[in-house]
Amino acid sequence: MNFEIFDTDYITIIFVKDKLNYTGREIEPLWAFKTFDVQKDNIVVFRGKMEVTIDNMKDLKDVKREKDMDIPIKSEDAINFVIEHFDNIDLKTIYLRQRLLVCITKEIIEDYCNLKLRRDGDDLYYNNKKLSVCIACKGIVSSKIHLGINVKSKGAKHIEIIGLEDLGIKDIDKIMKDIAIKYAEEMNKIEKDIRKTLPLF
């Protein structure tokens, strides 16, 4: 597999150049180490289909609601961000990081296309059409986030979706990199802020 690795102080960014599909298995612990030999906190960025079966879904509410569908999460073309953090945090903190990632993504996309997106929790919409999917979860050794953003509005049958191309965004590689780099920068700044702040007594 063809990919580039960029190291920052606290997180490694892996840009996958080849097409790679997201199936839900990539959110399992240590996927980045097994696949790219990376042991730091990391964010893996890639483009391909999203096809997540019920067996690989982590959102129990979605599992119950969509149990009769073979592939509930489906997109013919999407950009995917799979993030792994190894600090010993609770589920609430990883959900807060997830929201930060989604807010960063919203800000960057709005700057690119000069349009206003709507955020509902961890989902992004334009004209009530769903642009993204996202999940955060916690395992024994790490916490994971997946964010998938449609490039084309094809694939899903049970919900109306929209893609980045529909918003007029042509340079998909650049927007992938900008989102990943901005998230890594925020994580680096937070880590540095932790190390400069005096405690309360």
N, C-alpha and C positions, 0 to 999 in steps of 0.2 A: 504494500500500500504506500502511495506517495503522500508525504505529509511534511510540514515544517513545524519546528518547535521553537518557541520564544519564551525564554525564562525571564520572569520578573522577580522581585525580592521574595514574594510570598506565594506566588501562583504561577504555574506553567500554562502557556497557551499552546494548544496543538491545532494547527490549521490543516485539515485533510483536503488534499487536492483532488483525489479521486472521488467518484460518486460513492456514497455510503448510505444505505437505508437505515432508518430508525425503526426498531422492532419492539422496543421496550426492554429488551435484554441488556441494552447498553447502560441502563440505570443501575445495574447490579454493582455491588462493591468491587473495587479494584479493576474495573474494566479498562481504564486508561493504562494501568500498569501491565495488565495482560496483553493489551493490544499495541501500546506505544512505548512500553518500558519507562513510564513516568511515575515517580513515587511521591512527588510533592502534591499539594493542593493543585487542582488543574481544571481547565475548561477546554473541552474538545469541541471544535466547530466543524460541521460538515454539511454537505448538501445531498439530498436524495429523497426517496419516497419515505413517507411515514405509514407504516402498517402495523398497528399494535392490536393483537388479539386480546380477548378477555383474560386469558391466562397471564399475560404480561402487564396488565393494568394494575396500578397501585391505588387508584381513587375508588374506595369502596362504594361511594354514592353512585359513581358512573358505572361501576360493575353491576350494581343492582338495577339501574335504569336501562342499561344497554345489554343485558345478559343474553338476549335473543339474537344479537348481531354477531356475525362471524368476525368482522374486523371493525370495531367501533371507532377507532382513531385511524383515519386514512387521508392521505394527501398524495397526489401524484408527483408533486415537486415541493420540497420544503427545505428551509435551512434549520439546522438543529444545533442546540447548545447543550452539552452534557457536562455538568459541573460536579466536582467532588471536593469536599472539605474534610479534613481529618482531625480538626480540633474537637474536643469533647463538648459539643453543644446540644441543647435540647431541640425538640421538633419545632418549637415556636421560633427559635432563632433562625433555623434553616428556612422556615416560611418567610421570615422577614427578609432574608437574603434573596429569596425568590421574588418577593415584591420589588426589591431594589432592582433586580435584573429586569423585571418587566417594565418598571418606570424608566430605566435607562433606555430600553428598547423603544418605548413609546416616544421618548424625547428625540432619539436619533432619527426614527422614521418620520416623525413630524417635521424635523428640520430638513430632511431630504426632499419630501414631497409637498411641503407647505400645506398640509392638511391637518385637521384635528381628529385624532383617534379618541375612542372612548375606552377607558379601562374599567372593568368590572372584576375586582379581586385580582386574580392572576391571568385574566383573559383580556385580549385586545380586540376591538371591533371598529369597523368603519361602516356607516350607514346600516347598522344592526347586522352586518355580516361578519362572521367570526374570522379573525386573522390568525389567531394563535391558539396553541394548547400549552399547558404547563403543569408540572407536578413537582412537589418536593417530598422527600422521604428520608428516613433515618435508618441506618443499619447498625451493626455491632462495631464496625471499624471506621465508618465514615457516614457522612450525610451527602445526599445527591439531589440535584435539580436537573430537570429536563425542560427546555423551552423549544418548541417547534413553531416556526412561522411559515405560513403558506407562501410559496412563490407564485404558483398558479392556482386558480380557483377551480381545481378539478380533484376528484377523488371521493370526497364525502357525499353521502346520499341522504342522510337523515338530518342534516343541518346545512344552512346556506353559508358558504364560506367566501372569502375574498383573498387575493394574493397580492404580494408586493408589486408584481407586474401590472395589476389592475390599478394600483396607486401611482403608476408612472415611474417606478424605480427600475432602472436598467442595470446598474452596476451592483449586482447581487454580492459579488465577492467582497467589495469594499464595505458594504453595510454589515456583512458577517464579521469582518475584521474590526470594524469600528465598535460594534456592540461588545465583542469579546474583550477588546483592549480597554474600553471604558469600564467594564465590570472589574477587570483585573486591577486597574488604577484605583478604583474605589476601595477594593479589598486591601491594597497596599497602603492606602492612606489611613484606613481604619486601624490596621495593625501598627502603623507608626504613631497614630494618635494614642493608642493604648499605652505605648511605651514612653510617652512624654507627660502623662497626666498624673498629678499627685492625688493620692487617695484622700477620702474624707475620714475624719477621726471622730 
